[in-house]
Amino acid sequence: MMAMQFGHTFSKRRKFDMGNSGFRWLTATEARYKLLLGFFRAMAFRIRVYAPLAYQPKGLFRSVDPPPEIRHLAFSIRESMSQVVVNRYINENMKAGYFADRLVIVAALPKSASAVIADCIAAIQSESGGVGIRRPTRYMHANHDPDLRPELVQDFPQGGVFKHHPRATGKNLRVLDLLGVKYVILLRHPVDQLVAYYCFILDKTNPLLKDAIRKDTWVYDYMYPLNWRLFQDGVSPNETIQYMIRDGYLNAILSWITDWLRFRDVNRSLVVRYEDFMTKRRETLNNISNFLYGRELDEKTLMKCNSIAEGHATRKRSDADNTRKYPYGWTGKIGIWKTYFSEENKRDYLSVVKKFLDYYPNASLILEAYPNLLDIDGL
């Protein structure tokens, strides 16, 4: 039928074609042939393009193995459907203020016993009727991403305790406001924290250092990028510590502390110092329990927290003889800086801190938490 229609049309109207010798009039048969040829070529092209899509639905249900940095994303229809269900659930709960009484955020300076204290908070939460779960979030852990995002509650649908090292940026503070949660801010004296973090990066099992060595690049630390070459064998601790003091790391720590003290919501946050947890554990944990749940710390929960803390300390002290990891001893002790610092390190530390107090906005707030910020001999 189609061929008859084509024949009828082109028997009345002749077309022309351009050959090597110029224009040439086509007969009705030749025009019909060329039109049909173009039609079939177009159909063949569409088949080549769209036929493989017939096999795609099956592939879209299969999981893939993505790099760790994007493993939290959905890569199959099945995963996407699961995320949609979870997202709708957390959306309704966010709007209802569900997480305000069920989720606790721990914003911690690195090497401030944050894992131990967060585990203790989870124990307190459990005894207070909460789920008592502490875990990392999928998007943060693989990426070493310290920023808060609303979707972190995907990993805490019933609440729990989340610990990480976010800065007091507008983005992170807005997430805390959106969730309406209470949060605990963990601090440590900068002079001891710097030494503890030096040993943390020095450890060859540290994935941050391993990635930097493999890629011949910076150690992309949560606080401040560090030059991995300063953490190699043969570089003296005093040289690397001097680099951390003078090249920006110490300033980053001081600003981290100051900003949290300045911008925190005093009604929904509690400041906890590492030194108080180490020397006045019961009083510190009791303050946390009262702040979060309005109840005194009972003996059962205290025993559980003591077990968590002692177990962690025992594991750390067992590494004290590892001179690669701790060149001058375990860094959990208060005043450990005295073992690691040279006179030059001490002099430059005091110089940097004095300048920070002079130029950084609201820097005096840090003296409220650490009046001995400059009087470190008595630490």
DRENBARO-983068 format. One record per residue (C-alpha): residue number from 1; x, y, z; residue in one letter. Coordinates in Angstrom, 3 decimals, decimal comma. Each point is the difference from the previous one (the first is absolute). Layout:
# residues N
[vexro NUM [X Y Z] 'A']
...
//
This chain:
# residues 379
[vexro 1 [0,000 0,000 0,000] 'M']
[vexro 2 [2,828 2,331 0,964] 'M']
[vexro 3 [1,835 -0,840 -3,257] 'A']
[vexro 4 [-3,157 0,793 -2,016] 'M']
[vexro 5 [-0,327 3,364 1,747] 'Q']
[vexro 6 [3,612 0,819 -0,681] 'F']
[vexro 7 [-0,394 -1,054 -3,640] 'G']
[vexro 8 [-3,107 2,118 -0,419] 'H']
[vexro 9 [1,656 3,061 1,454] 'T']
[vexro 10 [3,205 -0,195 -1,978] 'F']
[vexro 11 [-1,676 -0,912 -3,277] 'S']
[vexro 12 [-1,521 3,473 0,036] 'K']
[vexro 13 [2,999 1,896 1,383] 'R']
[vexro 14 [3,525 -0,486 -1,146] 'R']
[vexro 15 [2,993 0,722 2,244] 'K']
[vexro 16 [3,559 0,887 -0,808] 'F']
[vexro 17 [3,295 -1,222 1,283] 'D']
[vexro 18 [3,491 1,462 -0,194] 'M']
[vexro 19 [2,571 -2,319 -1,510] 'G']
[vexro 20 [3,514 0,657 -1,223] 'N']
[vexro 21 [-1,368 1,746 -3,114] 'S']
[vexro 22 [-2,463 2,294 1,811] 'G']
[vexro 23 [-3,792 -0,265 0,423] 'F']
[vexro 24 [-1,761 -3,041 -1,358] 'R']
[vexro 25 [-3,741 -0,633 0,005] 'W']
[vexro 26 [-1,005 -3,218 1,822] 'L']
[vexro 27 [-2,624 -2,339 -1,267] 'T']
[vexro 28 [-2,873 -0,947 2,307] 'A']
[vexro 29 [1,594 -3,434 0,633] 'T']
[vexro 30 [3,379 1,454 0,969] 'E']
[vexro 31 [-1,579 2,529 2,350] 'A']
[vexro 32 [-2,074 -2,745 1,637] 'R']
[vexro 33 [3,127 -2,109 0,496] 'Y']
[vexro 34 [1,965 2,842 1,594] 'K']
[vexro 35 [-2,840 0,865 2,359] 'L']
[vexro 36 [-0,401 -3,606 1,127] 'L']
[vexro 37 [3,758 -0,293 0,482] 'L']
[vexro 38 [0,024 3,083 2,228] 'G']
[vexro 39 [-2,974 -1,372 1,951] 'F']
[vexro 40 [1,721 -3,333 0,721] 'F']
[vexro 41 [3,260 1,694 0,908] 'R']
[vexro 42 [-1,829 2,153 2,531] 'A']
[vexro 43 [-1,691 -3,102 1,439] 'M']
[vexro 44 [3,334 -1,824 0,244] 'A']
[vexro 45 [1,520 2,949 1,855] 'F']
[vexro 46 [-2,838 0,026 2,521] 'R']
[vexro 47 [0,315 -3,734 0,576] 'I']
[vexro 48 [3,729 0,324 0,649] 'R']
[vexro 49 [-0,593 2,804 2,518] 'V']
[vexro 50 [-3,044 -1,252 1,847] 'Y']
[vexro 51 [0,289 -3,783 -0,114] 'A']
[vexro 52 [2,680 -0,134 2,792] 'P']
[vexro 53 [-2,392 1,862 2,277] 'L']
[vexro 54 [-2,196 -3,094 0,028] 'A']
[vexro 55 [2,692 -1,650 2,144] 'Y']
[vexro 56 [0,508 2,962 2,348] 'Q']
[vexro 57 [-2,775 -0,653 2,531] 'P']
[vexro 58 [1,648 -3,255 0,968] 'K']
[vexro 59 [3,358 1,757 0,436] 'G']
[vexro 60 [-1,513 2,839 2,010] 'L']
[vexro 61 [-1,062 -2,458 2,676] 'F']
[vexro 62 [3,576 -1,264 0,427] 'R']
[vexro 63 [2,258 1,516 2,657] 'S']
[vexro 64 [3,418 1,310 -0,969] 'V']
[vexro 65 [3,237 0,465 1,903] 'D']
[vexro 66 [0,675 3,774 0,004] 'P']
[vexro 67 [3,006 1,744 1,573] 'P']
[vexro 68 [-0,350 0,525 3,764] 'P']
[vexro 69 [-0,476 3,751 -0,445] 'E']
[vexro 70 [-3,368 -0,458 -1,766] 'I']
[vexro 71 [-1,120 -3,285 1,535] 'R']
[vexro 72 [-2,798 1,761 1,878] 'H']
[vexro 73 [-1,762 0,832 -3,312] 'L']
[vexro 74 [-2,610 -2,249 -1,627] 'A']
[vexro 75 [1,190 -2,019 -3,006] 'F']
[vexro 76 [-2,968 -2,256 -0,678] 'S']
[vexro 77 [-3,763 0,344 -0,183] 'I']
[vexro 78 [-0,285 -2,177 3,095] 'R']
[vexro 79 [2,334 2,271 1,985] 'E']
[vexro 80 [-1,798 3,091 -1,267] 'S']
[vexro 81 [-3,382 -1,312 1,087] 'M']
[vexro 82 [1,403 -0,794 3,435] 'S']
[vexro 83 [1,419 3,520 0,303] 'Q']
[vexro 84 [-3,295 1,563 -1,053] 'V']
[vexro 85 [-1,822 -1,871 2,767] 'V']
[vexro 86 [2,597 1,042 2,596] 'V']
[vexro 87 [0,076 3,605 -1,226] 'N']
[vexro 88 [-3,763 0,363 0,244] 'R']
[vexro 89 [0,149 -1,414 3,520] 'Y']
[vexro 90 [2,738 2,346 1,221] 'I']
[vexro 91 [-1,659 2,964 -1,731] 'N']
[vexro 92 [-3,175 -0,449 2,012] 'E']
[vexro 93 [1,959 -0,566 3,206] 'N']
[vexro 94 [2,133 3,116 -0,540] 'M']
[vexro 95 [-3,111 2,140 -0,421] 'K']
[vexro 96 [-1,485 -1,534 3,149] 'A']
[vexro 97 [3,138 0,678 2,078] 'G']
[vexro 98 [0,488 -3,723 0,543] 'Y']
[vexro 99 [3,795 0,123 0,237] 'F']
[vexro 100 [0,193 2,804 2,572] 'A']
[vexro 101 [-0,302 -2,434 2,919] 'D']
[vexro 102 [1,444 -3,091 -1,675] 'R']
[vexro 103 [3,213 1,060 -1,763] 'L']
[vexro 104 [3,114 1,432 1,639] 'V']
[vexro 105 [2,776 1,605 -2,067] 'I']
[vexro 106 [3,527 0,024 1,405] 'V']
[vexro 107 [2,125 2,713 -1,639] 'A']
[vexro 108 [3,504 -0,939 1,057] 'A']
[vexro 109 [3,470 1,382 -0,386] 'L']
[vexro 110 [2,081 -2,945 -1,296] 'P']
[vexro 111 [1,921 -1,904 2,693] 'K']
[vexro 112 [-2,313 1,159 2,794] 'S']
[vexro 113 [-1,101 -3,529 1,031] 'A']
[vexro 114 [-2,977 0,572 -2,282] 'S']
[vexro 115 [-0,602 -3,691 -0,776] 'A']
[vexro 116 [0,058 -0,916 3,711] 'V']
[vexro 117 [-2,224 2,876 1,108] 'I']
[vexro 118 [-2,441 -0,624 -2,866] 'A']
[vexro 119 [-0,233 -3,660 1,036] 'D']
[vexro 120 [-0,672 1,119 3,571] 'C']
[vexro 121 [-2,732 2,349 -1,237] 'I']
[vexro 122 [-1,533 -2,927 -1,910] 'A']
[vexro 123 [0,006 -2,012 3,251] 'A']
[vexro 124 [-1,699 2,881 1,829] 'I']
[vexro 125 [-2,540 0,280 -2,821] 'Q']
[vexro 126 [-0,738 -3,722 0,165] 'S']
[vexro 127 [-0,643 0,131 3,746] 'E']
[vexro 128 [-2,254 3,029 -0,560] 'S']
[vexro 129 [-2,298 -1,861 -2,396] 'G']
[vexro 130 [1,707 0,841 -3,289] 'G']
[vexro 131 [1,488 -2,361 -2,546] 'V']
[vexro 132 [3,582 0,528 1,208] 'G']
[vexro 133 [1,559 -0,542 -3,429] 'I']
[vexro 134 [3,181 1,745 -1,137] 'R']
[vexro 135 [1,152 -0,361 -3,592] 'R']
[vexro 136 [1,565 2,021 -2,836] 'P']
[vexro 137 [-2,056 1,208 -2,941] 'T']
[vexro 138 [0,543 -1,469 -3,443] 'R']
[vexro 139 [0,812 3,232 -1,822] 'Y']
[vexro 140 [2,467 1,273 2,627] 'M']
[vexro 141 [2,046 -3,040 0,811] 'H']
[vexro 142 [1,299 -0,858 -3,466] 'A']
[vexro 143 [0,475 3,632 -1,001] 'N']
[vexro 144 [1,607 1,198 3,241] 'H']
[vexro 145 [-2,676 2,669 -0,300] 'D']
[vexro 146 [-0,530 1,856 3,312] 'P']
[vexro 147 [-2,961 2,103 -1,143] 'D']
[vexro 148 [-3,500 -0,696 1,266] 'L']
[vexro 149 [-2,785 -0,690 -2,481] 'R']
[vexro 150 [-3,692 -0,557 0,756] 'P']
[vexro 151 [0,201 -3,484 -1,549] 'E']
[vexro 152 [2,236 -1,200 2,826] 'L']
[vexro 153 [-3,241 -1,074 1,695] 'V']
[vexro 154 [-0,396 -2,667 -2,691] 'Q']
[vexro 155 [2,392 -2,011 2,186] 'D']
[vexro 156 [-1,903 0,879 3,209] 'F']
[vexro 157 [-3,673 -0,568 -0,845] 'P']
[vexro 158 [-0,788 -0,694 3,677] 'Q']
[vexro 159 [2,613 2,349 1,444] 'G']
[vexro 160 [3,398 -0,683 1,549] 'G']
[vexro 161 [3,350 1,746 0,468] 'V']
[vexro 162 [2,064 1,389 -2,841] 'F']
[vexro 163 [3,581 1,197 0,522] 'K']
[vexro 164 [2,199 1,885 -2,434] 'H']
[vexro 165 [2,171 3,117 -0,419] 'H']
[vexro 166 [-2,118 2,708 -1,688] 'P']
[vexro 167 [0,924 3,657 0,156] 'R']
[vexro 168 [-2,421 2,634 1,278] 'A']
[vexro 169 [-0,850 1,184 -3,519] 'T']
[vexro 170 [-3,330 1,472 -1,022] 'G']
[vexro 171 [-0,800 -3,182 -1,929] 'K']
[vexro 172 [0,601 -2,286 2,972] 'N']
[vexro 173 [-1,799 2,254 2,464] 'L']
[vexro 174 [-3,046 0,093 -2,305] 'R']
[vexro 175 [-0,120 -3,797 -0,080] 'V']
[vexro 176 [0,052 -0,075 3,810] 'L']
[vexro 177 [-2,853 2,522 0,040] 'D']
[vexro 178 [-1,956 -1,971 -2,586] 'L']
[vexro 179 [0,228 -3,185 2,038] 'L']
[vexro 180 [-0,528 1,825 3,291] 'G']
[vexro 181 [2,381 -2,392 1,740] 'V']
[vexro 182 [2,136 0,464 3,082] 'K']
[vexro 183 [3,720 -0,166 -0,575] 'Y']
[vexro 184 [3,137 -0,457 2,077] 'V']
[vexro 185 [3,170 1,913 -0,932] 'I']
[vexro 186 [3,215 -1,796 0,991] 'L']
[vexro 187 [3,158 2,023 0,497] 'L']
[vexro 188 [3,616 -0,710 0,915] 'R']
[vexro 189 [2,797 2,379 0,914] 'H']
[vexro 190 [1,622 0,967 -3,337] 'P']
[vexro 191 [3,574 -0,694 1,119] 'V']
[vexro 192 [-0,765 -3,641 0,897] 'D']
[vexro 193 [-2,399 -0,445 -2,905] 'Q']
[vexro 194 [2,670 1,006 -2,483] 'L']
[vexro 195 [2,412 -2,636 1,338] 'V']
[vexro 196 [-2,694 -2,684 0,038] 'A']
[vexro 197 [-0,964 0,795 -3,574] 'Y']
[vexro 198 [3,623 -0,074 -1,098] 'Y']
[vexro 199 [0,204 -3,611 1,224] 'C']
[vexro 200 [-3,367 -0,838 -1,551] 'F']
[vexro 201 [1,178 1,063 -3,460] 'I']
[vexro 202 [3,396 -1,606 0,578] 'L']
[vexro 203 [-1,561 -3,459 0,346] 'D']
[vexro 204 [0,653 -1,926 -3,216] 'K']
[vexro 205 [-3,344 -1,788 0,310] 'T']
[vexro 206 [-1,814 3,340 -0,223] 'N']
[vexro 207 [-1,982 0,006 -3,280] 'P']
[vexro 208 [0,504 3,762 -0,325] 'L']
[vexro 209 [3,770 -0,471 -0,132] 'L']
[vexro 210 [-0,172 -3,089 -2,206] 'K']
[vexro 211 [-2,090 1,844 -2,592] 'D']
[vexro 212 [2,352 2,985 0,055] 'A']
[vexro 213 [3,087 -2,157 -0,525] 'I']
[vexro 214 [-1,618 -1,964 -2,814] 'R']
[vexro 215 [-1,067 3,158 -1,827] 'K']
[vexro 216 [3,078 2,053 0,959] 'D']
[vexro 217 [-2,161 2,828 1,281] 'T']
[vexro 218 [-1,232 1,682 3,168] 'W']
[vexro 219 [-1,513 -1,734 2,994] 'V']
[vexro 220 [-3,553 1,260 -0,372] 'Y']
[vexro 221 [-0,670 0,297 3,678] 'D']
[vexro 222 [-3,378 0,969 1,516] 'Y']
[vexro 223 [1,482 3,192 1,435] 'M']
[vexro 224 [2,747 1,145 -2,360] 'Y']
[vexro 225 [2,014 -1,544 -2,883] 'P']
[vexro 226 [3,403 -1,300 1,077] 'L']
[vexro 227 [3,115 -0,693 -2,054] 'N']
[vexro 228 [0,472 -3,776 0,147] 'W']
[vexro 229 [3,760 0,253 -0,538] 'R']
[vexro 230 [0,329 1,430 3,516] 'L']
[vexro 231 [-1,374 -3,278 1,403] 'F']
[vexro 232 [2,488 -2,333 -1,663] 'Q']
[vexro 233 [2,678 -2,057 1,713] 'D']
[vexro 234 [3,089 2,049 0,699] 'G']
[vexro 235 [-1,833 3,276 0,701] 'V']
[vexro 236 [0,382 0,960 3,662] 'S']
[vexro 237 [-3,145 0,526 2,114] 'P']
[vexro 238 [1,133 3,537 0,881] 'N']
[vexro 239 [0,293 0,939 -3,673] 'E']
[vexro 240 [-3,490 -1,278 -0,819] 'T']
[vexro 241 [-1,528 1,538 3,131] 'I']
[vexro 242 [1,658 3,300 -0,901] 'Q']
[vexro 243 [-1,592 -0,243 -3,436] 'Y']
[vexro 244 [-3,451 -0,623 1,532] 'M']
[vexro 245 [0,432 3,000 2,294] 'I']
[vexro 246 [1,258 2,460 -2,595] 'R']
[vexro 247 [-1,731 -1,097 -3,210] 'D']
[vexro 248 [-3,657 0,354 0,974] 'G']
[vexro 249 [-1,114 -3,136 1,843] 'Y']
[vexro 250 [0,137 1,606 3,455] 'L']
[vexro 251 [-1,953 3,024 -1,255] 'N']
[vexro 252 [-2,623 -2,349 -1,452] 'A']
[vexro 253 [-0,444 -1,712 3,383] 'I']
[vexro 254 [-0,251 3,295 1,862] 'L']
[vexro 255 [-2,616 1,324 -2,442] 'S']
[vexro 256 [-1,961 -3,284 0,186] 'W']
[vexro 257 [-0,326 0,345 3,769] 'I']
[vexro 258 [-0,744 3,738 -0,058] 'T']
[vexro 259 [-2,695 -0,270 -2,667] 'D']
[vexro 260 [-1,911 -2,719 1,834] 'W']
[vexro 261 [0,101 2,005 3,224] 'L']
[vexro 262 [-1,225 3,069 -1,872] 'R']
[vexro 263 [-2,750 -1,403 -2,211] 'F']
[vexro 264 [-1,424 -2,880 2,035] 'R']
[vexro 265 [-3,590 0,064 1,199] 'D']
[vexro 266 [0,502 0,136 3,777] 'V']
[vexro 267 [-3,433 -1,553 0,605] 'N']
[vexro 268 [0,657 -3,040 -2,147] 'R']
[vexro 269 [3,738 -0,557 0,460] 'S']
[vexro 270 [2,418 -1,022 2,726] 'L']
[vexro 271 [3,766 0,570 0,013] 'V']
[vexro 272 [2,066 -2,895 1,355] 'V']
[vexro 273 [3,766 0,099 0,473] 'R']
[vexro 274 [2,241 -3,020 -0,472] 'Y']
[vexro 275 [1,892 0,914 3,166] 'E']
[vexro 276 [-3,174 -0,084 2,117] 'D']
[vexro 277 [-0,965 -3,399 -1,377] 'F']
[vexro 278 [3,455 -1,338 0,892] 'M']
[vexro 279 [0,118 1,434 3,516] 'T']
[vexro 280 [-3,687 0,327 1,023] 'K']
[vexro 281 [-1,716 -2,716 -2,006] 'R']
[vexro 282 [-3,053 -0,507 2,175] 'R']
[vexro 283 [-0,718 3,722 0,300] 'E']
[vexro 284 [0,467 0,502 -3,750] 'T']
[vexro 285 [-2,272 -2,893 -0,955] 'L']
[vexro 286 [-2,571 1,115 2,551] 'N']
[vexro 287 [-0,065 3,464 -1,600] 'N']
[vexro 288 [-0,553 -1,620 -3,401] 'I']
[vexro 289 [-2,832 -2,173 1,341] 'S']
[vexro 290 [-1,716 2,979 1,627] 'N']
[vexro 291 [0,366 2,127 -3,120] 'F']
[vexro 292 [-1,333 -2,618 -2,410] 'L']
[vexro 293 [-2,634 -1,779 2,072] 'Y']
[vexro 294 [-0,460 1,953 3,234] 'G']
[vexro 295 [1,030 -2,924 2,172] 'R']
[vexro 296 [2,895 -0,832 2,281] 'E']
[vexro 297 [2,486 -2,620 -1,097] 'L']
[vexro 298 [-0,762 -3,298 1,755] 'D']
[vexro 299 [2,626 -2,504 1,145] 'E']
[vexro 300 [-0,834 -2,541 -2,681] 'K']
[vexro 301 [0,576 2,495 -2,811] 'T']
[vexro 302 [3,146 1,356 1,666] 'L']
[vexro 303 [1,453 -3,516 0,197] 'M']
[vexro 304 [-0,770 -0,528 -3,673] 'K']
[vexro 305 [1,669 3,300 -0,917] 'C']
[vexro 306 [3,033 -0,783 2,162] 'N']
[vexro 307 [0,327 -3,351 -1,768] 'S']
[vexro 308 [-0,103 1,728 -3,405] 'I']
[vexro 309 [2,628 2,560 1,033] 'A']
[vexro 310 [2,356 -2,462 1,674] 'E']
[vexro 311 [-0,206 -2,430 -2,900] 'G']
[vexro 312 [0,961 2,756 -2,420] 'H']
[vexro 313 [2,853 1,254 2,201] 'A']
[vexro 314 [1,385 -3,514 0,392] 'T']
[vexro 315 [0,087 -0,493 -3,757] 'R']
[vexro 316 [1,734 3,326 -0,500] 'K']
[vexro 317 [2,564 -0,564 2,742] 'R']
[vexro 318 [0,898 -3,329 -1,552] 'S']
[vexro 319 [1,266 1,992 -3,006] 'D']
[vexro 320 [2,209 2,213 2,167] 'A']
[vexro 321 [3,115 -2,003 -0,894] 'D']
[vexro 322 [-0,639 0,501 -3,710] 'N']
[vexro 323 [2,615 2,684 -0,641] 'T']
[vexro 324 [-1,216 0,550 -3,560] 'R']
[vexro 325 [-3,494 0,854 1,234] 'K']
[vexro 326 [1,046 1,666 3,283] 'Y']
[vexro 327 [3,661 1,137 -0,263] 'P']
[vexro 328 [-0,008 1,383 3,570] 'Y']
[vexro 329 [-2,896 -1,905 1,566] 'G']
[vexro 330 [-3,800 -0,259 -0,040] 'W']
[vexro 331 [-1,657 3,359 -0,684] 'T']
[vexro 332 [-3,137 -0,473 2,098] 'G']
[vexro 333 [1,633 1,488 3,101] 'K']
[vexro 334 [-0,720 3,585 1,039] 'I']
[vexro 335 [3,136 2,086 -0,477] 'G']
[vexro 336 [1,495 -2,420 -2,534] 'I']
[vexro 337 [1,306 3,007 -1,953] 'W']
[vexro 338 [2,904 0,256 2,466] 'K']
[vexro 339 [1,349 -3,324 -1,246] 'T']
[vexro 340 [-0,257 0,902 -3,697] 'Y']
[vexro 341 [0,707 3,742 -0,219] 'F']
[vexro 342 [3,422 1,531 -0,405] 'S']
[vexro 343 [0,729 3,465 1,382] 'E']
[vexro 344 [-0,446 1,360 -3,500] 'E']
[vexro 345 [-3,372 -1,734 -0,286] 'N']
[vexro 346 [-1,138 1,519 3,290] 'K']
[vexro 347 [1,190 3,496 -0,918] 'R']
[vexro 348 [-1,756 -0,077 -3,380] 'D']
[vexro 349 [-3,175 -1,491 1,480] 'Y']
[vexro 350 [-0,278 2,909 2,447] 'L']
[vexro 351 [0,734 2,491 -2,790] 'S']
[vexro 352 [-2,715 -1,366 -2,296] 'V']
[vexro 353 [-2,587 -0,138 2,799] 'V']
[vexro 354 [0,706 3,587 1,068] 'K']
[vexro 355 [-0,435 1,206 -3,580] 'K']
[vexro 356 [-3,214 -2,001 -0,353] 'F']
[vexro 357 [-1,437 1,606 3,127] 'L']
[vexro 358 [0,866 3,406 -1,434] 'D']
[vexro 359 [-1,458 -0,343 -3,483] 'Y']
[vexro 360 [-2,777 -2,628 -0,034] 'Y']
[vexro 361 [-3,578 1,208 0,665] 'P']
[vexro 362 [-1,251 -0,976 3,463] 'N']
[vexro 363 [3,198 -1,926 0,656] 'A']
[vexro 364 [-0,280 0,821 3,702] 'S']
[vexro 365 [-2,811 -2,595 0,230] 'L']
[vexro 366 [2,603 -2,750 -0,141] 'I']
[vexro 367 [1,472 1,330 3,253] 'L']
[vexro 368 [-3,314 -0,748 1,716] 'E']
[vexro 369 [0,440 -3,675 -0,841] 'A']
[vexro 370 [3,787 0,008 0,462] 'Y']
[vexro 371 [1,243 2,787 2,289] 'P']
[vexro 372 [3,413 -1,725 -0,128] 'N']
[vexro 373 [0,226 0,277 -3,778] 'L']
[vexro 374 [3,300 1,826 0,364] 'L']
[vexro 375 [0,998 -1,267 3,446] 'D']
[vexro 376 [0,745 -3,478 -1,296] 'I']
[vexro 377 [2,706 -0,890 2,518] 'D']
[vexro 378 [-2,666 -0,673 2,577] 'G']
[vexro 379 [-2,000 -2,301 -2,270] 'L']
//
